[in-house]
């Protein structure tokens, strides 16, 4: 149970001459309402996690703490995906939940459940308190829901269908090559080493330029390609493709390039963000251009707050561009590091709120901006459990008037 103080918060007037009364925080033990409405505040971003953070039972604490908000959403989730997904999340096996077709909608749905609790139970209005939204890979769909570009039902349906296709083509690829496909993270010693590593990977693979996926791809079948799926931070990237081909690449880099980065096999049986995911990209293009049941476009543009694209590392600029980039994201490199740098360096974002299960996203952001928890005039926080909320809302209140350096 979250304990809250009952001390009054004073609303700040829009004009110096305007007087507003003190408001008493509710005496309900678990609700710290977000009442402060300052004239200025540091730029703030919310971000959402990608696949790999799933955990059996991850929604249960939220259901127990906030049943009136969470229970209706759980019923909606199963209706949208036409499958008892919430049962898999609550009591399925790790293998069931880790399956791509379940993990992706489960993570996205859990993220939106947490966001709904913040909004409905704590009065945290995203369009009033947040300046930017973004998500890592799969998390981009939750970011688009949070930013007002997609309705939850449409977003979850897209994610479920996309995940089903990704799982299918991954199994087909594994059978075709007679081996495993997946992803491997590489960690270099520093930014300089990472830049050299990326250059040498592209050189070896025959790519046109860093970030490009023009591989000798014209004559190499997708199932045999290895590509950079994610650039996560100044010293971490992720390779995607055949595990055997990735091992060959690492051997080449060690023998001929002098590179020996630490590498870790990710818990994924799919080579996301690679040419193998082209069927998922094609499906997304079709679904994003198909009107909803009401005959209207499922994408709203502009949304309520800017959303940063994984593909370009800057906010989406139009409805058509959003549809194109969201579909292409299935096969393109996720430029997470560039996205965080854009917001931190160019837009001066000083407050970062991770919403969703797991702490990977928070750690990646904190690593780049040099903060974990509260920092000078801002901070990096993660809302992964109900007990996190009071501390974060207090920290946001305390940094409301901070000056931007």
C-alpha positions as MATLAB code, in Angstrom:
seq = 'XXXXXXXXXXXXXXXXXXXXXXXXXXXXXXXXXXXXXXXXXXXXXXXXXXXXXXXXXXXXXXXXXXXXXXXXXXXXXXXXXXXXXXXXXXXXXXXXXXXXXXXXXXXXXXXXXXXXXXXXXXXXXXXXXXXXXXXXXXXXXXXXXXXXXXXXXXXXXXXXXXXXXXXXXXXXXXXXXXXXXXXXXXXXXXXXXXXXXXXXXXXXXXXXXXXXXXXXXXXXXXXXXXXXXXXXXXXXXXXXXXXXXXXXXXXXXXXXXXXXXXXXXXXXXXXXXXXXXXXXXXXXXXXXXXXXXXXXXXXXXXXXXXXXXXXXXXXXXXXXXXXXXXXXXXXXXXXXXXXXXXXXXXXXXXXXXXXXXXXXXXXXXXXXXXXXXXXXXXXXXXXXXXXXXXXXXXXXXXXXXXXXX';
ca = [
       0.000    0.000    0.000;
       1.294    3.442   -0.947;
       1.389    5.944    1.872;
       0.870    9.594    1.050;
       1.120   12.807    2.956;
      -1.944   14.963    3.464;
      -0.067   18.262    3.329;
      -1.594   20.934    1.066;
      -0.143   21.824   -2.329;
      -0.639   25.353   -3.584;
      -1.700   25.821   -7.183;
       0.324   28.422   -8.993;
      -1.687   31.147  -10.665;
      -1.366   31.740  -14.401;
      -1.026   35.461  -13.639;
       0.643   37.074  -10.598;
      -2.575   38.849   -9.658;
      -4.622   35.677   -9.669;
      -5.039   33.989   -6.272;
      -5.798   30.293   -6.018;
      -6.647   28.383   -2.840;
      -4.641   25.617   -1.259;
      -5.941   22.145   -2.010;
      -5.802   19.315    0.473;
      -4.540   15.993   -0.857;
      -7.164   13.261   -0.581;
      -6.959   11.183    2.570;
      -7.196    7.923    0.642;
      -4.024    6.028    1.625;
      -2.871    5.094   -1.851;
      -3.700    8.181   -3.891;
      -1.328   11.074   -4.295;
      -3.110   13.288   -6.793;
      -1.133   15.365   -9.265;
      -2.515   18.787   -8.425;
       0.389   21.179   -8.916;
       0.008   23.238  -12.108;
       3.091   25.409  -12.462;
       3.594   28.021  -15.133;
       6.891   26.552  -16.256;
       8.614   23.205  -15.870;
      11.582   21.342  -17.327;
      10.830   19.534  -20.620;
       9.559   16.042  -19.804;
       9.427   12.777  -21.767;
       7.751    9.448  -21.138;
       9.124    6.287  -22.700;
       7.994    2.680  -23.046;
       9.908   -0.633  -23.126;
      10.350   -3.197  -25.864;
      10.307   -6.981  -25.886;
      12.287   -8.882  -23.280;
      10.899   -7.238  -20.129;
       7.880   -9.545  -19.838;
       7.347  -11.373  -16.569;
       4.567  -13.736  -15.510;
       2.305  -11.910  -13.048;
       3.433   -8.423  -14.067;
      -0.095   -6.978  -14.079;
      -1.209   -8.551  -10.773;
       0.130   -5.826   -8.412;
      -1.735   -3.212  -10.442;
      -4.956   -5.210  -10.417;
      -4.757   -5.675   -6.648;
      -3.960   -2.020   -5.934;
      -6.309   -0.383   -8.458;
      -9.052   -2.909   -9.365;
     -11.629   -0.350  -10.523;
      -9.228    0.982  -13.161;
      -7.428   -2.197  -14.176;
     -10.177   -4.832  -14.262;
     -12.168   -3.259  -17.141;
      -8.976   -2.902  -19.195;
      -8.118   -6.576  -18.713;
     -11.514   -7.584  -20.088;
     -10.956   -5.256  -23.034;
      -7.511   -6.757  -23.747;
      -8.865  -10.295  -24.200;
     -11.718   -9.037  -26.362;
      -9.350   -7.103  -28.632;
      -6.894   -9.946  -29.258;
      -9.589  -12.668  -29.263;
      -7.473  -14.739  -26.915;
      -7.178  -15.121  -23.095;
      -3.937  -13.128  -23.051;
      -4.486  -11.819  -19.533;
      -4.540  -15.420  -18.243;
      -1.163  -16.043  -19.909;
       0.193  -12.875  -18.291;
      -1.180  -13.803  -14.877;
      -0.461  -17.519  -14.671;
       1.051  -18.814  -17.901;
       4.430  -20.478  -18.143;
       7.527  -18.449  -18.968;
       7.649  -20.199  -22.338;
       4.065  -19.179  -23.133;
       4.589  -15.552  -22.181;
       7.970  -15.285  -23.905;
       6.507  -16.421  -27.236;
       6.598  -13.349  -29.483;
       2.883  -13.451  -30.293;
       2.126  -13.197  -26.547;
       5.071  -11.190  -25.210;
       4.606   -8.175  -27.461;
       0.889   -7.506  -26.804;
       1.392   -8.399  -23.126;
       4.124   -5.790  -22.656;
       2.244   -3.139  -24.587;
      -0.988   -3.807  -22.669;
       0.775   -3.751  -19.293;
       2.399   -0.425  -20.160;
      -0.972    1.099  -21.013;
      -2.517   -0.322  -17.820;
       0.154    1.493  -15.788;
      -0.419    4.695  -17.757;
      -4.173    4.420  -17.148;
      -3.589    4.122  -13.390;
      -1.412    7.247  -13.417;
      -4.074    9.171  -15.295;
      -7.229    7.933  -13.586;
      -6.066    7.265  -10.036;
      -3.467   10.017   -9.690;
      -4.706   12.722  -12.048;
      -1.510   12.682  -14.129;
      -2.613   14.108  -17.484;
      -0.101   13.230  -20.173;
      -1.079   16.013  -22.565;
      -0.576   18.601  -19.799;
       2.501   17.174  -18.064;
       4.557   15.625  -20.857;
       6.313   17.196  -23.846;
       7.505   14.129  -25.741;
       6.797   10.430  -25.909;
       8.873    7.600  -27.367;
       9.183    3.839  -27.143;
      11.903    1.281  -27.731;
      10.965   -0.923  -30.707;
       7.651   -2.533  -29.642;
       7.310    0.324  -27.130;
       6.695    2.751  -29.994;
       3.105    1.485  -30.224;
       2.442    2.318  -26.555;
       4.100    5.708  -27.110;
       1.723    6.406  -29.996;
      -1.260    5.503  -27.816;
       0.020    7.755  -25.038;
       0.607   10.560  -27.531;
      -2.927   10.411  -28.930;
      -2.072    8.998  -32.369;
      -3.628    5.552  -31.897;
      -6.524    4.286  -29.827;
      -5.552    1.527  -27.408;
      -7.724   -1.073  -29.165;
      -6.243   -0.297  -32.576;
      -2.700   -0.223  -31.229;
      -3.038   -3.554  -29.420;
      -4.595   -5.179  -32.477;
      -1.696   -3.974  -34.621;
       0.832   -5.317  -32.133;
      -0.831   -8.733  -31.845;
      -1.092   -9.229  -35.632;
       2.444   -7.954  -36.172;
       3.784  -10.309  -33.489;
       1.974  -13.305  -34.983;
       3.601  -12.678  -38.369;
       7.013  -12.109  -36.782;
       6.748  -15.416  -34.915;
       5.696  -17.269  -38.050;
       8.487  -15.965  -40.303;
      11.048  -16.625  -37.566;
      10.022  -20.273  -37.306;
      10.078  -20.563  -41.099;
      13.558  -19.036  -41.279;
      14.877  -21.374  -38.596;
      13.580  -24.382  -40.502;
      15.004  -23.082  -43.776;
      18.569  -22.666  -42.498;
      18.450  -25.629  -40.145;
      19.618  -23.484  -37.242;
      18.700  -20.739  -34.825;
      17.792  -17.136  -35.555;
      17.741  -14.371  -32.979;
      19.624  -11.378  -31.607;
      22.973  -10.749  -29.935;
      23.926   -7.592  -28.016;
      27.476   -6.253  -28.386;
      28.990   -4.034  -25.708;
      32.122   -2.024  -26.521;
      34.452   -0.347  -24.045;
      33.522    3.217  -25.056;
      31.886    5.386  -27.707;
      34.971    5.576  -29.941;
      35.338    1.801  -29.977;
      31.646    1.425  -30.754;
      31.784    3.821  -33.707;
      34.738    1.922  -35.155;
      32.956   -1.373  -34.562;
      29.827   -0.182  -36.377;
      31.943    1.052  -39.310;
      33.747   -2.284  -39.592;
      30.503   -4.264  -39.347;
      29.014   -2.293  -42.222;
      32.224   -2.625  -44.188;
      32.283   -6.400  -43.746;
      28.594   -6.814  -44.515;
      28.793   -4.562  -47.568;
      26.290   -1.974  -46.361;
      26.224    1.387  -48.052;
      26.672    3.411  -44.845;
      26.148    3.295  -41.107;
      22.506    2.664  -40.352;
      21.882    1.583  -43.940;
      20.332   -1.752  -44.772;
      21.211   -1.860  -48.442;
      23.336   -4.947  -47.930;
      24.612   -6.798  -50.841;
      21.086   -7.598  -49.884;
      20.366   -7.514  -53.558;
      21.928  -10.953  -53.875;
      22.076  -12.255  -50.288;
      18.793  -13.902  -49.191;
      17.241  -12.257  -46.114;
      17.608  -15.467  -44.129;
      21.410  -15.248  -44.515;
      21.788  -11.567  -43.635;
      23.093  -10.179  -40.361;
      22.200   -6.591  -39.610;
      22.353   -4.004  -36.856;
      18.881   -4.082  -35.341;
      19.358   -1.575  -32.513;
      21.798    1.170  -31.620;
      20.882    1.379  -27.952;
      23.578    3.540  -26.382;
      27.039    4.963  -26.907;
      28.557    1.526  -26.385;
      25.807   -1.020  -27.129;
      24.332   -2.318  -30.362;
      22.283   -5.412  -31.195;
      22.840   -7.721  -34.166;
      19.944   -9.619  -35.718;
      19.788  -12.661  -37.974;
      21.110  -16.211  -38.127;
      22.957  -17.000  -34.891;
      25.554  -18.979  -36.853;
      26.150  -16.031  -39.199;
      26.449  -13.676  -36.225;
      29.112  -15.958  -34.734;
      30.976  -15.897  -38.060;
      30.832  -12.100  -38.081;
      32.187  -11.882  -34.535;
      35.048  -14.207  -35.456;
      35.886  -12.027  -38.462;
      35.796   -8.841  -36.386;
      38.099  -10.389  -33.816;
      40.597  -11.815  -36.317;
      40.715   -8.998  -38.865;
      39.425   -5.925  -37.078;
      40.916   -6.346  -33.640;
      37.460   -6.116  -32.067;
      36.475   -8.327  -29.166;
      33.313   -6.779  -27.719;
      31.466   -8.489  -24.917;
      28.457  -10.200  -26.485;
      25.257  -11.546  -24.958;
      22.578  -13.650  -26.648;
      19.201  -12.034  -26.052;
      16.151  -13.986  -24.960;
      14.509  -13.767  -28.348;
      13.918  -16.426  -30.973;
      13.169  -13.814  -33.625;
      15.579  -11.635  -35.645;
      13.665   -8.377  -35.211;
      14.468   -5.313  -37.312;
      15.937   -7.346  -40.152;
      14.817   -8.115  -43.746;
      13.243  -11.330  -42.485;
      10.540   -9.172  -40.914;
       9.385   -7.819  -44.316;
       6.049   -9.701  -44.105;
       5.354   -7.878  -40.813;
       6.186   -4.553  -42.463;
       3.807   -5.326  -45.334;
       1.025   -6.286  -42.921;
       1.473   -3.049  -40.963;
       1.246   -0.978  -44.148;
      -2.000   -2.700  -45.051;
      -3.553   -2.402  -41.590;
      -2.482    1.224  -41.075;
      -4.138    2.184  -44.359;
      -7.356    0.269  -43.642;
     -10.151    2.371  -42.035;
     -11.540    1.311  -38.662;
     -15.041   -0.079  -38.087;
     -16.383    3.474  -38.033;
     -14.910    4.114  -41.479;
     -12.378    6.570  -40.109;
      -8.595    6.492  -40.291;
      -7.138    4.617  -37.296;
      -4.261    7.113  -37.095;
      -4.884   10.598  -35.710;
      -2.460   13.339  -36.674;
      -1.275   15.431  -35.057;
      -1.461   13.716  -31.699;
      -1.582   15.526  -28.370;
       2.220   15.513  -27.879;
       5.149   14.856  -30.263;
       6.248   11.225  -30.608;
       9.836   10.425  -31.628;
      10.235    7.830  -34.398;
      12.568    4.845  -33.946;
      13.587    5.105  -37.601;
      14.428    8.829  -37.871;
      15.132    9.683  -34.197;
      12.994   12.837  -34.517;
       9.216   13.353  -34.133;
       6.840   12.117  -36.805;
       6.035   14.951  -39.222;
       2.804   13.842  -40.911;
       0.170   11.124  -40.872;
       1.524    9.479  -43.996;
       5.070    9.558  -42.698;
       3.946    8.021  -39.409;
       2.256    5.136  -41.230;
       5.283    4.581  -43.428;
       7.847    4.698  -40.612;
       5.794    2.630  -38.165;
       5.533   -0.121  -40.786;
       9.213    0.156  -41.791;
      10.254   -0.036  -38.150;
       9.809   -3.819  -38.382;
      12.831   -4.068  -40.697;
      14.767   -0.885  -39.882;
      17.439   -0.150  -37.279;
      16.032    1.212  -34.011;
      17.963    4.442  -33.416;
      17.331    4.611  -29.677;
      20.600    6.305  -28.782;
      20.016    9.011  -31.387;
      16.442    9.483  -30.136;
      17.548   10.029  -26.545;
      20.376   12.334  -27.633;
      17.958   14.369  -29.756;
      15.650   14.966  -26.797;
      18.438   15.487  -24.278;
      20.730   17.727  -26.327;
      18.411   19.522  -28.747;
      15.110   19.665  -26.865;
      16.690   19.927  -23.388;
      14.521   17.215  -21.866;
      15.491   16.899  -18.208;
      12.797   14.632  -16.809;
      12.358   11.091  -18.111;
       9.596    8.757  -16.952;
       9.714    5.115  -18.011;
       6.300    3.456  -17.995;
       6.028   -0.317  -18.210;
       7.535   -3.527  -16.879;
      11.276   -3.911  -16.422;
      14.115   -1.444  -15.967;
      16.097   -1.882  -19.202;
      14.733    1.258  -20.841;
      15.308    3.361  -17.733;
      18.886    2.157  -17.498;
      19.596    2.931  -21.167;
      18.192    6.447  -20.826;
      19.934    7.072  -17.513;
      23.235    5.947  -19.007;
      22.998    8.531  -21.784;
      21.744   11.515  -19.794;
      23.879   10.793  -16.732;
      21.085   10.392  -14.202;
      19.438    7.587  -12.281;
      16.594    8.707  -10.097;
      16.563   12.407   -9.223;
      19.304   14.675  -10.552;
      19.875   18.400  -10.740;
      16.643   19.903  -12.061;
      15.332   16.595  -13.328;
      15.782   12.848  -13.220;
      15.177    9.449  -14.789;
      12.519    7.294  -13.157;
      10.702    4.069  -13.913;
       7.114    3.196  -13.013;
       7.178   -0.592  -12.896;
       5.296   -1.261   -9.648;
       2.588    0.601   -7.698;
       5.061    1.389   -4.929;
       7.089    3.502   -7.393;
       4.368    6.077   -7.938;
       4.510    8.231   -4.827;
       8.279    8.721   -5.031;
       8.077    9.712   -8.703;
       5.190   12.132   -8.317;
       6.948   13.761   -5.363;
      10.129   14.063   -7.435;
       8.207   15.620  -10.315;
       6.594   18.081   -7.919;
       9.980   19.034   -6.505;
      11.483   19.674   -9.949;
       8.529   21.588  -11.384;
      10.172   24.992  -11.212;
      13.709   23.893  -12.050;
      15.611   26.078  -14.498;
      16.892   24.553  -17.723;
      20.635   24.892  -18.125;
];
